[in-house]
Amino acid sequence: MDLLKDNLKKLYFKFLIPSLGSAMVMSIYTLTDAIVIGKGVGADALAALSITTPLLCILMSTGILFGVGGSVQMSVHRGSGNHQKSNRYFTISFFLITAVTALLWLIYATCMPKLLHLMGANDTLFPYAMSYMRYINIFLPVAVFSNYVAIFIRADNDPNRAMAGVLLGGVVNIALDIIFVFPMHMGMGGAAFASVLGMTIQVIVGGSHFFSRKNGLHFIRPIHTIPSIRHIIVGGIPSFFNEFANGFIVLLFNIQILKYCGENALSIYSVISNCVILFNSLFTGVGQSIQPVISTNYGAGNGVRIKGIKKMAYTTILIMGAIFSLSGILFPTAVCRIFIKMNPTLTDIANLGVRTYFFAFLPFGINLLTSYYFQAILQSAQSLCISLLRNIILSSICILVFPLCLGASSLWFVMPIVEVVVLFVSLGCLKSKSI
């Protein structure tokens, strides 16, 4: 594929379809766990899975930080014709993620009980959460590298291999989830074991790219290391927060919902948080699919092609966001039944909570894509502003303040309000750019 000359529409779909397929199956790792755990272990176990989400998001977002940060720089310098500098960013990003993975492995192995209590695990939920994280700890490097490998081989013009790895890993995950939890009665630990085995297969298949004829990624002796590290981190940090915030926001919601609404409401929020993971993965798939094309053309100065692919991406996001929002607004109970057994109490909570929260998904997609777009053209300040506002600053303030001022039910309104406010910021930033 020639990112600078091929037909733009065909190029867009060559990257979009594998990227969405990969994103869909990646989210299936979590969704299958949630469905199987909710049906096979119980509502308390599903609530405990929500407790583990922040810790899992740290691992996944670390892979995205160094994957996106390194691959965007790599693509821009490829577009400008500097292949040595392109490979330098790949080399440095690889050594960075290896070092950080070793540190995370040590922290998780030695501090897991304290971390789970910090995430809000009470006496009821802690045994379930600990059982799940035990297997995650063993295979922690695989969880970190799964996103990193997929992002880089996609940027190296091999999106189909990335999708193949995720699809094969997803099939294994689904099959083993059912086997481990139901006939083998391995509970939460079985679901986690199935997930990490699926991720292992994904990394192996994706890693085979480095031994193929298509491989354009090569390790070289790094120079100008400190400036390169800064560029990688600055370029990847908005995507890190976009992913990490899933866990951070879940943590705050877990604490506030348990405090103000109780465990039944937390079970419904567990359903919502799993939908957030799915929809976020699909929106991210669109954002990551256009980054190699936009970054390469940005390096070559092809503004017309950037505008063309940007228009197609925003059209896709608008359609997806409308479908996602309507699914929960129109069918809140049906969405919850996919994950847990419903009763009248849970139904009442879902009718308010799911319907209200799902209004957030249309502006959510636009904001996320805008953040990825600014990363692709090396406008990290705008990307970070959007990411921090929606993922950390406004969301944190509203989650903490709303129930104090407006009552417990106001927690369901937090994210729709936050996403709409940030939407105006995103549109303002886009209007200020000529490409």
N, C-alpha and C positions, 0 to 999 in steps of 0.2 A: 504493500500500500504506500502510495505517495501522498503524505498529508498536505503537501503544498499544491498538488495539481489535480488529484482525483476529483471526480464529480462529488460535490459537497453533500448532496442528499444521500447518495449511496454510501459515502464515507461515514456520515452520521449514523446510519442504521447498522453499518458494519461494527461500529463501536457500541452503539446503544443496546442492541439486542443481546450480545454477550454480557454486557455490563449489567443490564437489568436481570438477565438470567442468573448471573452470579449473585447479585444483591438479593434476589428472591430466595435462592437456596441458602445463602448465608443466614438470612433471617429465619429460615425453616429450622436451623439448628436450635434456635431459641424457642420458636413457636411449637415445634414438635415436643420439646421438653415440657413446655407449659401445658399443652393439651394432654399429653400422656400422664404427666404428674397430677394435673387437676382431676383427670378421670380415674387414674389408677392408684393414686396415693391419697388425694384429698385436698380440700380447700386450704387447710393450714400449710400443707406442703407447697401449694401454689403461692401463698403469701410469703413463705420462706424463700422461694425462688426470686421473688421481687427483692428480698433483702440482699441476695447475692449479686443483683444486677449492677450496682455501682462498681464492685470489684472486677466483674467481667468487663465492664466498659473501659476501665483503666487499661486492661490488657489489649483490647481491640483498638482503642484509640491511640495507643502507643505505636502500633503497627501503621496506623493511618498517618500519624504525625510524621514519621520518617519516610513513609512511602510516598505520600503526597508532596511533602517538602522537598524530597530528593528528586522525584520524577518530574515535577514541574520545572525545576532548574535544568534537569537533564534535557527535557523537550525544548525549552527555550534556546539552549545552546546548540542543540542539534539543528534547530531551524536557522540559526545564524551560521551554521557550517563548522562550529568548533567542537569536533567529536572528542577531542582529548579532555576538554573541560567538562563535557557531558558525562564521560565515564568517571571523571574525578568525583562528581557529585554522587554518582552511584556508589563508588567505593567508600566514600566517607560516610554516607548514610547507612551503609551496611555495618560498618564497624560501630557506629553510634548505636544502632538498634541492638546489636549484640551485647554491648556493654550495659545498656539500660535493662535488657531482658534478664541478664545475670543478677542485677540489683533487685529487680522485682521478684525474681524467683526466691532470693534469700529472704526478702521481707515477708512474702506470702507464706513461706515454709515455717518461719519462726513466730509470726504474729497473727495467724489466722483467727484464733478465738477472740482476741482483742479487737481485730478488725470487724468481725461479725457483730460483736456487741456495739461497736461504734456505729455500724450501719443500722442499728435499731432492733437487732434480734433479741426477743424476750425468751423466757424459759420454754415457751411452747414452740417457738420457731427455730431456736438455736440448733437442736439436734438435726433437723432437716437440712438447714443451711450448711452445717459442718459436713454432713454426709455428701452433699453436692460438691462442695469446694475441695474435698479431699482429692478427687480425681483431677480437678482443674489444676491443682498444685503440681501434681506429678507431670502433667503434660503442658505446663505453663508456656514453654518456648513456642510450642506449636500454635497456641492461641494468639501469641503476639505476632508471629511471622505469617500467619494465614493471610491477613490483609496486606502486609508489606509485599509479599511475593506477588499476589494478584495485581496490585497496583503497578508494580514495575514491569511485569511482563505485558500488561495491557498497554502501558506507555511505550513498550518496545515492539509495538505492532503485532502482538500475538494475543488478541483478546479472546479468541476461541479456545485457546489452551487454558486460559484463566477460567473460562466458563466450564470447560470439561472437568477441571479439577474440583470446582465447587459442586457441579452436578453429581459427580461420582461420590464425593464425600457426603453430599446430602442424602443420596439413596442409602448409603451405608448407615448414616445417622438415623434415618427414619426406621429402617428395618430393625436395627439393634435397639433403638428406643423401645419399640413395642416388645421385642423379645426379652430384654433385660428387666423391664418393669412389670409386664404381665405374667408370662409363664415362669420366668426365673425369679420374680419377686425381689429384685435388687433395689427397689425403691428409688430415692433421689440419687443415690450413688450410681445406679444403673443408667439413669438418664444422662448424668454427667459423663460417664464412661463412653456411652454411645456418641456423644457430641465430640469429645476429644479424639476419638478414633476417626470420625468423619473429617475433622480438621487435619489430622495427620495425613490422610489420603490426599486431601486437597493440596497440602504443601508439597507432597511428593510429586504429584502430577504437575503442579505449577513449576516446581523446581526443575523438571525435566527440560524446560525451555532453555536453561543455561547450557545444555549439552546438544542443542539442536542447531540446524543450519540458520534458523531465523534469529538466533541470539546476536544482539548487537551490544550487549552489556559486558564489559570487561573490567577486571580489577587492574588499576594502575597505581603507581606510587603517588600517594597524595601530597600535594603542595598547597600552600596558602590554606592550611587546615582550619585555623580559627575563623577567618572570614567565611569560609564555606560552611562551617557548622552553624554560624549565625544565620546565613541565608537559608539553610535547610530548616532550621527551627522557626525562624520568622515566617517562612513560606508555608510550613505545615501546621503551625499552631492554631489557625482558625479551624481547620478540619479536625484537629485534636479536640478542641472545645465542642465542635458540633457533635462528635461522637461521645466524648466524655460527659457532656451535659446530660445525655440520656440517663447515665448512672447517677449524676449529681442531683438532677431534678427528681428522679425516683427516690433517692435517699431523703430529700426534704419532704416530698409528698408522703413517704412511708411514715416518717416521724409525726407530721402534722395530722395525717388521717387517723393514725392510731390514737393520737392525743385527743382529737376533737370528734371523731366519727366512729371509731371502733374497728374490730377485726372484719366484720361483714363488709364495711366500706373498703377496707384494704384489699379484700378479695376481688371486688369490682375494679379497684384501681390496678390490681395485678393484670386483669384482662386488658385494661386501657394501655398500660405500660408495654405489654407485649404487642399490641397494635401499633404503638408508637415506634417500637423497634422495627417492625415490618415496614411501615410506611417510610420511616427515616431511611431504611436500607434502600428502598426503591428510589426515593428522591436522590439519595447519595449516588446511586447507580447512574442516574442521568447526569449529575454533576461531574462525576469522575469520567464518564464516557466522553465528554466534550473537552476535558482538560488537555489531553495530549494534542488534539487537533488545534485548539485555540492557542496553546502555549507555543507549539511549533510555528504556527502562522504569525504569532506575535513576534517571535524571534526573527522571522523573515520579513516583517512589516506588511503583511497582507490583511489590511483592515476590512476589506470588502468580504472576504471569506469568514472572518471572525463574526461580522454582523449577521451573515447568513446562517451560520450554525447556532448562533445565540438565539435567533428568532425561532428556529425549530425546537430548541431545548425548552424555551419558555412555553411554547404551545403544548409540548408534551407534559410539562409540569402542571399547567392549568387543568388539563383533562384529568390527569391522575388525582390532583388535589380535590377536584369536584366529586369524583367517584368515591374517594376515601371518606370525605366528609359526609356525603349522603348515606353511605352504608351504615354509619352509627346513628345519624340523626333519624333515619327512617326505621331502622331495625335494631335498636339497642339490646333488646333481650336476646334476639337471635345471635348477635355477635358474642354475647356472654356465654350462651349455651355451647358454643364451640369449645370453650375452655373448662367450664365448671357446671355442676348441676345446680339449677336455679330453684329458689323457693320464693314465696311472696315478699319476704323482706329484701332479698337480693334484687328482685325485680323492681321494687320501688326505688332502690338506690340507683340501679342501672338506668331507669327511665330519666332521671335527672342527670346523673354523672356522665354517662356515655353520650347522651344527646348533646349535652353542653360542651364537653371536652372536644368532641369531633368537629365542632365549628372551626377549630384551630388549624385543621390540616390544609386548607386551601392557602392561607397566607404562609403557613409553615413551609410548604414546598417552594414558594417564590423566594422566601428569605434564604433558604438553604442553597438554592441554585445560585442566587446572587453572590453569596459568600464564596462558592466554588469558582464562579466566573472571575471575581476580582483576584483570587489566588492565581488563576491561570495567566493573567496579564500582569502579574507581579505587583499588584496593588494591595499589599498585605494589610496596610493600615485600615482601608475601608472594609476588607474582609473580616479583620479582627474586631472592628467596631460592631459590625452586624452580629457576629458570633457571640461576643461577650454580652451585648445588650439582651439578646433573646435567650441565651443559655445560662447566664450567670447573674447578671446585675438585676434586670427587671424581674425575671422569674423568681429569684431568691427573695427580693423585697416583697413581691406580691404574695408568695406562698406563706411568708412569715406574718405579714400584716393583715391580709384579707380576713382570716378567721377571727382575729382579735377585734376588728372593726365592723365586719359585716356578717359574722356567724360562720358556722362550720360548712354550710352548703356552698359558700362563696369559693371554696377551694376548687370546685369544678370549673369556675369561670376564669381562673388565673391564666391558663395558657391561651385561650382564644383572645383575651384582652392583650396579653404580651405580644402575640404574633401580629395582631393588627397594628399595634403601635410601631413595632419594628418594621412592618411592611412600608410605612411612610418613610422611614429612614432609608430602606433599600431602594425605593423608587427615587428618592432624592439623590442618592449616590449614583444610580444608573443614569439619571438625567444629566449629571455633571460630566459624564464621559462621552467622548465623541465616537467611541467604538463599542 
